[in-house]
């Protein structure tokens, strides 16, 4: 593993719990900070974005019938 990839993995391991803690305290954040946190959590897939998971992702059908993670 390259040193850059290793550093990225270490960064994510340390920052994900911090981000989840911020999510619990988001009511204390300013609206712009709250939106930035939401964007990061979605990007890292730390919160449910309503996307189907697993085999359900590949099934055709309407959104009303899909199962979500």
PyMOL commands that set and color helices and strands:
alter all, ss='L'
color gray80, all
select helices_A, chain A and resi 3-24+26-28+31-43+54-58+63-65
alter helices_A, ss='H'
color red, helices_A
deselect
rebuild
show_as cartoon
